[in-house]
Amino acid sequence: SNMKFSILVLMIASMLFVIGTAAFAAEQTGKAGKYTVTFMTTPDPPVAADNVFTITVKDGDKPLVGGVVGIRADMPAMTMPSVYKTTPGTKPGEYICQQAYLGMEDAWIITIKVQQKEGAVSEGDGQVDFPIMAKLITEAIPPPPRPKPVQPASANNILYIAGGAALLLIIVILGFVLSKKDNKK
């Protein structure tokens, strides 16, 4: 019975980990056409003010140098998109947006568009969406409570959930096998 209790605690901890990490990861990675795009915000979590967006783009295992990376920030609750340009960062394949202004505390969808060359569409160009949640800079005057928006599923979130579900299934099977073993004694 101690074994069953331990397995139950492990199952609950695994579920909480999956739920917590799937919501809004600090660093998110996705595919934009043939490119692998990694997106990070500073500060983390982002704020309803100016933020720095750092995007890293790879073509296979090589950084994309000299590409064009555009950013569009949409708040699903309202129609207030913003478009930002990036400049090359300090590392190969890194692109920075120094002043990505998010006007309100809420859920935002950040769309990263990657092109190999300025002004020309190339095979493999594409775009990818990343969900983020902008927070207030200060909680001096708390905002009125409101329902949380439903977040669209991203590839990262689905992978976290699938991995957690597989781990949970393994734990359940292990618990079942161990309980059968205990019953035979």
C-alpha positions as a printed NumPy array, in Angstrom:
array([[  0.   ,   0.   ,   0.   ],
       [  3.   ,   2.322,   0.483],
       [  3.922,   1.512,  -3.109],
       [  0.425,   2.424,  -4.313],
       [  0.564,   5.72 ,  -2.402],
       [  3.994,   6.521,  -3.903],
       [  2.724,   5.784,  -7.402],
       [ -0.33 ,   8.005,  -6.835],
       [  1.863,  10.897,  -5.637],
       [  4.15 ,  10.435,  -8.665],
       [  1.144,  10.441, -11.021],
       [ -0.229,  13.676,  -9.542],
       [  3.193,  15.363,  -9.663],
       [  3.611,  14.334, -13.328],
       [  0.205,  15.756, -14.259],
       [  0.921,  19.064, -12.493],
       [  4.281,  19.332, -14.281],
       [  2.692,  18.759, -17.686],
       [ -0.101,  21.263, -17.071],
       [  2.267,  23.91 , -15.702],
       [  4.866,  23.724, -18.451],
       [  2.442,  23.427, -21.346],
       [  0.682,  26.756, -20.741],
       [  3.395,  29.257, -21.695],
       [  6.962,  28.062, -21.984],
       [  9.744,  30.611, -21.37 ],
       [ 11.473,  29.558, -24.587],
       [  9.353,  28.215, -27.425],
       [ 10.468,  26.428, -30.581],
       [  8.534,  25.733, -33.775],
       [  8.864,  25.299, -37.533],
       [  8.485,  28.183, -40.   ],
       [  8.649,  26.509, -43.385],
       [ 11.96 ,  24.651, -43.457],
       [ 13.41 ,  26.736, -40.608],
       [ 13.519,  25.931, -36.895],
       [ 12.615,  29.051, -34.929],
       [ 13.266,  29.611, -31.224],
       [ 11.456,  32.538, -29.575],
       [ 12.212,  34.155, -26.183],
       [ 11.025,  37.306, -24.417],
       [ 12.806,  39.645, -22.027],
       [ 11.44 ,  40.061, -19.459],
       [  9.982,  36.613, -18.98 ],
       [  7.045,  36.567, -18.663],
       [  6.519,  39.5  , -21.05 ],
       [  4.886,  42.695, -19.766],
       [  2.199,  45.068, -21.019],
       [  4.881,  47.546, -22.137],
       [  8.109,  47.352, -24.144],
       [  9.716,  43.895, -24.358],
       [ 12.744,  42.499, -26.159],
       [ 11.993,  39.58 , -28.478],
       [ 14.919,  37.313, -29.351],
       [ 14.475,  34.947, -32.277],
       [ 16.998,  32.309, -33.343],
       [ 16.583,  30.76 , -36.805],
       [ 18.289,  27.603, -38.052],
       [ 18.227,  25.93 , -41.443],
       [ 18.856,  22.334, -40.378],
       [ 21.82 ,  22.62 , -38.039],
       [ 23.146,  25.87 , -39.566],
       [ 22.099,  29.346, -38.39 ],
       [ 20.234,  31.464, -40.973],
       [ 22.466,  34.498, -41.481],
       [ 21.239,  37.465, -43.536],
       [ 17.612,  36.376, -43.493],
       [ 14.593,  38.589, -42.916],
       [ 12.594,  37.96 , -39.748],
       [  9.348,  39.834, -39.199],
       [  7.1  ,  39.806, -36.151],
       [  3.367,  40.358, -35.847],
       [  1.752,  40.547, -32.412],
       [ -2.009,  39.889, -32.287],
       [ -4.241,  39.998, -29.244],
       [ -7.095,  37.548, -29.983],
       [ -9.461,  39.371, -27.6  ],
       [ -9.219,  42.574, -29.712],
       [ -8.171,  43.653, -33.163],
       [ -4.956,  45.456, -32.356],
       [ -2.106,  43.843, -34.289],
       [  1.381,  45.324, -34.188],
       [  4.14 ,  44.678, -36.707],
       [  7.813,  44.791, -35.725],
       [ 11.113,  44.512, -37.565],
       [ 14.185,  42.749, -36.261],
       [ 17.886,  43.462, -36.49 ],
       [ 20.684,  40.89 , -36.464],
       [ 21.729,  39.853, -32.955],
       [ 25.181,  39.144, -31.583],
       [ 25.161,  35.444, -32.546],
       [ 24.788,  33.938, -36.047],
       [ 21.125,  33.221, -36.776],
       [ 19.899,  35.527, -33.989],
       [ 17.421,  38.329, -34.67 ],
       [ 16.354,  40.924, -32.09 ],
       [ 13.387,  43.248, -31.724],
       [ 14.404,  45.77 , -29.045],
       [ 10.991,  47.426, -28.569],
       [  8.143,  44.968, -28.966],
       [  5.316,  46.902, -27.329],
       [  2.388,  44.867, -26.   ],
       [ -0.394,  47.338, -25.224],
       [ -2.396,  45.329, -22.711],
       [ -2.17 ,  42.565, -20.149],
       [ -3.67 ,  39.561, -21.94 ],
       [ -2.945,  36.624, -24.215],
       [ -1.088,  37.458, -27.422],
       [ -0.171,  35.411, -30.477],
       [  3.286,  36.244, -31.81 ],
       [  3.693,  35.316, -35.477],
       [  7.293,  35.026, -36.68 ],
       [  7.753,  35.2  , -40.463],
       [ 11.086,  33.989, -41.858],
       [ 12.405,  34.757, -45.343],
       [ 15.772,  33.747, -46.7  ],
       [ 16.198,  37.014, -48.661],
       [ 14.807,  40.544, -48.481],
       [ 12.016,  41.154, -50.988],
       [ 12.098,  37.675, -52.529],
       [ 10.033,  34.618, -51.712],
       [ 12.244,  31.541, -51.459],
       [ 11.323,  27.891, -51.187],
       [ 11.198,  27.004, -47.498],
       [ 10.15 ,  30.454, -46.234],
       [  7.365,  30.295, -43.677],
       [  5.858,  31.488, -40.444],
       [  5.083,  30.105, -36.998],
       [  2.828,  31.252, -34.12 ],
       [  3.786,  31.371, -30.432],
       [  1.285,  32.101, -27.634],
       [  2.415,  34.431, -24.818],
       [  0.718,  36.11 , -21.86 ],
       [  1.609,  39.749, -21.143],
       [  1.542,  40.662, -17.436],
       [  1.194,  44.032, -15.731],
       [  4.481,  45.689, -14.774],
       [  3.154,  46.441, -11.301],
       [  0.336,  44.896,  -9.358],
       [ -0.254,  48.121,  -7.348],
       [ -3.824,  48.342,  -8.638],
       [ -4.992,  44.832,  -9.481],
       [ -7.125,  44.578, -12.618],
       [-10.704,  43.373, -12.304],
       [-11.031,  39.594, -12.63 ],
       [-11.934,  38.312, -16.069],
       [-12.155,  34.908, -17.68 ],
       [ -8.932,  33.526, -19.084],
       [ -8.885,  33.233, -22.894],
       [ -8.605,  29.822, -24.488],
       [ -5.115,  29.303, -25.871],
       [ -4.606,  27.752, -29.293],
       [ -2.644,  24.519, -29.294],
       [  0.927,  24.875, -30.457],
       [  3.275,  22.07 , -31.425],
       [  5.257,  22.564, -28.187],
       [  2.146,  22.36 , -26.001],
       [  0.974,  19.214, -27.766],
       [  4.415,  17.602, -27.292],
       [  4.405,  18.431, -23.559],
       [  0.925,  16.984, -23.141],
       [  1.695,  13.849, -25.21 ],
       [  4.908,  13.267, -23.256],
       [  3.077,  13.699, -19.963],
       [  0.294,  11.36 , -21.078],
       [  2.853,   8.703, -22.08 ],
       [  4.608,   9.073, -18.719],
       [  1.285,   8.822, -16.92 ],
       [  0.362,   5.67 , -18.878],
       [  3.687,   4.05 , -17.979],
       [  3.146,   4.887, -14.298],
       [ -0.38 ,   3.444, -14.341],
       [  0.794,   0.218, -16.013],
       [  3.679,  -0.049, -13.547],
       [  1.269,   0.449, -10.649],
       [ -1.048,  -2.212, -12.035],
       [  1.791,  -4.707, -12.487],
       [  3.14 ,  -4.028,  -8.994],
       [ -0.287,  -4.368,  -7.401],
       [ -0.787,  -7.751,  -9.146],
       [  2.633,  -8.803,  -7.877],
       [  1.657,  -7.764,  -4.302],
       [ -1.599,  -9.739,  -4.554],
       [  0.236, -12.963,  -5.53 ],
       [  2.383, -12.865,  -2.367]])
